[in-house]
Amino acid sequence: MEIKQLEAFLAVASLGSFNAAANRLRITQPAISARIRYLETELGVALFDRAVRPVRLTGHGYRVLDYAERMVDMASEMAAIAGDQGKSALRRVSIGLPSAIARDWAPKMVSLLRAEWPEMAVEFRIDRSPILRDMLNDGAIDMALLIGPVVDPGVRCLPLRRYEQVWIAHSASPLAARTTIAELSAHPVITYSKKSFAFVEIENALRLNGVRNYQLSSSDSSEAILSIVKEGLGVGFVLRPAAETDIASGAVRVLTVSDLKIESHVAYYAAYKHDGTRSLGMSVAELASRTQTAPRAAEALVP
């Protein structure tokens, strides 16, 4: 019996899929199947019911689960004590970053990881939050920074920080620095995707304030929103880190909409899948969360 077989068993048990487990462990699906098959042969029992989707543990599988978790945990602790952590299992970590905060967090994560595990390589996946959330659940990435807290089953999240959302306009826009809903709605508005907190809140706020004629557009890309605003083609609502460089350079300026009440900050969390064992994603999320000076909220876990 080998630890890698137990890790494969735990990954399939957590994700309900041989393919997702292969993505998490960064090996092929046939390799995952072989490890499970060897483990079942050694134990003399079937651990998974493969006739259903998602695959699920058999009665024997449930009885083995607790022992497998403890054995893998002990192996991880042994490796850490021996000083091998960072030389084998911690060779590479995959981190999901939303484009709005990638400029802020990519260099920060490289710096943190290099200080903690000098031999660690990092792979960033930059995408929309819903896509990163799916990738995390599928085991394609180890950890993701997401607006939260995230309430997906088996996902834990640790608080990072709150980011300000700001209205921005071209430096030569006729809008005053302090404007109103009526004045704002006379201009095209662009923010994040239709399913984002920003889009939904803006649309609801406009309707609640009796504004019927407005042009509210969306984009998955902070860079695209900023480009449109800098061309003078509309007013944007973005996370401040995404616009900080352009604000500092004077390419865009910040507006205050005095009579439009929407949430001015969003909270980001370091999210990772938890299957009962200490994972790479957990370690990296804890590292990121420890660096933040904001008060720590309770860790969120949905069973």
Salt bridges, closest charged atoms under 4 A:
GLU2 OE1 - LYS4 NZ 3.59
GLU40 OE1 - ARG50 NH2 2.98
ASP49 OD2 - ARG56 NE 3.83
ASP66 OD2 - ARG70 NH2 2.85
GLU119 OE1 - ARG91 NH1 3.48
ASP142 OD2 - ARG26 NH2 2.75
ASP152 OD1 - ARG133 NH2 2.70
GLU164 OE1 - ARG240 NH1 3.80
GLU203 OE2 - ARG207 NH2 3.40
ASP220 OD2 - ARG128 NE 3.06
GLU244 OE1 - ARG240 NE 3.27
ASP246 OD1 - LYS230 NZ 3.24
GLU263 OE2 - ARG162 NH2 3.37
ASP275 OD2 - ARG24 NH1 3.24
GLU286 OE1 - ARG278 NH1 3.17
GLU299 OE1 - ARG156 NE 3.54
